[in-house]
């Protein structure tokens, strides 16, 4: 098994090691600090075991050795299925699929192959949320909207999937909807088109992270990759332009009672524009 130590407060401070035939490991070169430990299979002899995230944070004080940081490997489960795109319904390759443990302890991912199939392995037995089309690990940009299983726009609306040790759970095929976009122009009072304005698009559904864009030299912007739904659009300084007051579409200077912008699949909602004031 491979064992990874990550300092919880210093991203660049980490170390790794592999277990020997007796299951022992030593990670050297660590600074004093608090570390999170993860164990993952990394050889043919360990592939049937689950990854493990140690439930406790380990305190390291240099130059002393911190011992007895032990874990028990358990047999892993597998989550499989297929992903399709809508309009027309076609199997999709290169789509990243994540499995997040409902208790927050462990997760793993896979990328769909030709035919749309995926296989997420080495999962500890338990309940998982499954996320389709994660842009952080996809092989390329798609015109499909992200989705939680089963066909849920947010994790809060998703259902968990049970994975058992040494068993394969196969999900029904998931069809991802076409994404949509919002576009418009940003101007400055008395100065015409404004470049460097931040455009912040936030879904009306809770739990969705905002999506950002920046206006170009002609004042134009476009926000792509949006799931069908309704969105709040904010325009502000901070992406090159400075000194302008924030504004919400349409012409609102406070984030209350704003007009939501509808987004439909495979379409761009255009004309979502603003004129910013000093």
C-alpha positions in Angstrom: 0.0 0.0 0.0 1.1 3.6 -0.6 0.9 5.9 2.4 0.6 9.7 1.9 1.0 12.3 4.6 -0.3 15.8 3.9 0.2 18.8 6.2 -3.3 20.2 6.8 -2.0 23.8 7.0 0.9 23.8 4.4 -0.1 22.5 1.0 3.5 22.0 -0.2 4.5 20.0 2.9 3.9 16.3 2.3 5.5 12.9 2.1 4.9 9.4 1.0 6.1 5.8 1.5 5.1 2.3 0.7 4.5 -0.6 3.0 6.9 -3.6 3.0 6.0 -7.3 3.2 5.3 -6.9 6.9 3.0 -4.0 6.3 5.4 -1.5 7.9 6.0 2.0 6.5 8.2 5.0 7.3 7.6 8.6 5.9 10.7 10.8 6.4 11.5 14.4 5.8 8.3 15.9 7.4 8.3 19.2 9.2 6.7 19.7 12.5 2.9 20.0 12.0 -0.4 18.2 11.8 -0.9 15.7 9.0 -3.7 13.8 7.3 -2.8 10.3 6.3 -4.3 8.4 3.3 -3.5 4.7 2.4 -4.1 3.6 -1.2 -3.4 0.4 -3.1 -0.4 0.9 -5.5 0.7 -2.6 -6.5 -1.0 -5.7 -8.1 -0.9 -7.4 -4.7 -3.0 -4.7 -3.0 -5.5 -3.8 -5.8 -8.4 -5.5 -4.2 -8.2 -3.4 -1.0 -10.0 -0.1 -0.3 -8.3 3.2 0.1 -8.4 4.5 3.6 -8.3 8.0 5.1 -7.1 7.9 8.7 -9.9 9.2 10.9 -7.5 11.2 13.2 -5.0 14.0 12.4 -1.4 13.0 13.3 0.9 15.5 15.1 4.5 15.4 14.0 7.3 17.1 16.0 10.7 17.2 14.3 13.2 15.5 14.7 11.3 12.9 16.7 9.6 9.9 15.1 5.9 9.5 15.6 5.1 5.8 15.8 2.1 3.5 16.0 0.1 5.3 13.3 -1.6 2.2 12.1 -4.5 1.3 9.8 -6.3 -1.8 8.8 -6.9 -2.4 5.1 -10.3 -3.7 4.1 -11.6 -5.2 0.9 -12.8 -2.5 -1.5 -16.0 -2.2 -3.5 -16.5 -1.0 -7.1 -19.0 1.4 -8.6 -19.8 1.1 -12.3 -22.2 2.6 -14.9 -22.4 4.5 -18.1 -22.8 8.2 -19.0 -24.7 9.6 -22.0 -25.2 13.0 -23.4 -28.6 14.4 -24.4 -29.8 15.7 -27.8 -29.1 13.2 -29.2 -28.6 10.5 -26.6 -25.0 9.4 -27.2 -22.4 7.6 -25.0 -19.8 10.0 -23.7 -16.1 9.4 -23.2 -13.8 11.7 -21.2 -16.4 12.5 -18.5 -15.1 12.5 -15.0 -17.2 10.7 -12.4 -16.6 11.2 -8.7 -17.7 9.1 -5.7 -17.7 11.0 -2.4 -18.3 9.2 0.8 -21.3 10.5 2.6 -19.3 10.6 5.9 -16.6 12.7 4.1 -13.9 10.2 4.8 -12.9 9.0 1.3 -13.6 9.5 -2.4 -12.3 8.2 -5.7 -12.9 9.0 -9.4 -12.8 7.6 -12.9 -13.0 8.9 -16.4 -15.5 7.4 -18.9 -14.1 5.4 -21.8 -15.5 4.8 -25.3 -19.0 3.6 -24.8 -19.5 5.9 -21.8 -18.5 3.3 -19.2 -16.7 4.1 -15.9 -15.5 2.0 -13.0 -14.6 3.6 -9.6 -12.6 1.1 -7.6 -11.0 0.7 -4.1 -14.0 2.2 -2.3 -14.5 1.4 1.4 -17.9 -0.1 2.1 -20.4 2.6 2.8 -22.7 5.2 1.2 -21.6 7.6 -1.6 -22.7 10.6 -3.5 -21.9 10.3 -7.2 -21.1 13.4 -9.3 -21.0 13.3 -13.1 -19.0 15.7 -15.3 -16.7 17.2 -12.7 -14.8 19.9 -14.6 -11.8 19.6 -12.3 -10.7 16.2 -13.6 -12.4 15.9 -17.0 -10.2 15.2 -20.1 -11.7 18.2 -22.0 -14.4 20.8 -22.1 -17.9 19.4 -22.8 -21.2 21.0 -23.7 -23.0 18.9 -21.0 -24.1 20.2 -17.6 -22.8 18.5 -14.4 -25.3 16.4 -12.5 -25.6 14.4 -9.2 -27.1 10.9 -9.1 -29.9 10.4 -9.9 -30.4 13.4 -12.2 -30.1 15.9 -9.4 -28.8 19.5 -9.9 -27.2 19.7 -6.4 -25.7 17.4 -3.8 -28.5 18.4 -1.4 -31.0 16.9 -3.8 -29.0 13.8 -4.6 -29.5 10.2 -3.3 -26.7 8.1 -1.8 -25.5 4.8 -3.3 -24.5 1.9 -1.2 -21.2 0.2 -1.9 -20.3 -3.2 -0.4 -16.9 -4.7 0.3 -15.6 -7.0 -2.5 -18.7 -6.3 -4.6 -19.6 -4.3 -7.7 -22.6 -1.9 -7.7 -23.8 -0.9 -11.1 -25.9 2.2 -11.5 -28.5 2.8 -14.2 -27.1 4.9 -17.2 -27.1 8.6 -16.5 -28.0 11.1 -19.2 -26.5 14.5 -18.8 -28.5 17.5 -20.2 -26.9 20.0 -22.6 -25.6 23.0 -20.8 -26.5 26.6 -21.5 -24.8 30.0 -21.3 -25.4 33.7 -20.4 -23.9 36.5 -22.4 -24.0 40.3 -22.6 -21.9 43.5 -22.4 -20.7 45.7 -19.5 -20.4 49.5 -19.9 -19.2 52.3 -17.8 -21.2 55.5 -17.3 -19.9 58.1 -19.8 -17.1 55.8 -21.1 -18.7 53.1 -23.2 -17.6 49.5 -23.1 -15.8 48.4 -20.0 -13.2 45.6 -19.9 -12.0 43.9 -16.7 -15.4 43.8 -15.0 -16.2 40.7 -13.0 -19.4 38.8 -13.9 -20.5 36.5 -11.2 -23.3 34.0 -12.0 -24.9 32.2 -9.0 -27.6 29.5 -9.3 -30.9 30.0 -7.5 -30.5 26.5 -6.1 -28.6 26.2 -2.8 -25.2 24.6 -2.6 -24.0 25.5 -6.1 -20.7 27.4 -6.4 -20.7 30.6 -8.4 -19.3 30.8 -11.9 -17.1 33.7 -13.0 -16.3 35.5 -16.2 -14.5 38.8 -17.1 -15.6 41.4 -19.7 -13.3 41.8 -22.7 -12.1 44.9 -24.5 -15.4 45.4 -26.2 -17.2 45.0 -22.9 -18.6 41.6 -23.9 -18.6 38.5 -21.7 -20.0 34.9 -21.8 -20.5 32.4 -19.0 -20.8 28.8 -20.3 -21.3 25.4 -18.8 -24.4 26.3 -16.9 -27.0 23.7 -16.0 -30.6 24.6 -17.1 -32.2 26.7 -14.4 -32.4 30.3 -13.0 -29.4 32.4 -12.1 -28.5 35.7 -10.3 -26.0 37.8 -12.2 -23.7 40.3 -10.5 -21.3 42.8 -12.1 -18.4 44.3 -10.1 -14.9 45.7 -10.1 -11.9 43.5 -9.2 -11.0 41.7 -12.4 -9.0 44.6 -14.0 -11.6 47.4 -13.7 -11.5 49.3 -10.5 -13.6 51.8 -8.6 -17.0 50.8 -9.9 -20.0 50.0 -7.7 -21.4 46.4 -7.8 -24.7 45.9 -9.6 -27.1 43.1 -10.1 -29.2 42.5 -13.2 -31.4 44.4 -13.9 -30.0 47.7 -12.5 -30.2 46.6 -8.8 -27.6 48.0 -6.5 -28.4 45.6 -3.6 -28.5 41.8 -3.8 -32.2 41.6 -2.8 -35.2 41.3 -5.1 -32.9 40.8 -8.1 -34.3 39.5 -11.4 -33.2 35.9 -12.1 -32.0 35.0 -15.5 -33.4 31.8 -17.1 -31.0 29.4 -18.8 -32.2 26.6 -21.1 -30.4 23.6 -22.5 -28.3 24.1 -25.6 -29.0 27.8 -25.8 -27.4 31.2 -24.8 -29.5 33.7 -22.9 -28.1 37.0 -24.4 -28.6 40.6 -23.6 -27.8 40.3 -19.9 -25.9 43.6 -19.7 -25.1 46.3 -17.2 -23.8 49.9 -17.0 -21.6 50.4 -13.9 -21.2 53.7 -12.0 -18.3 55.1 -10.0 
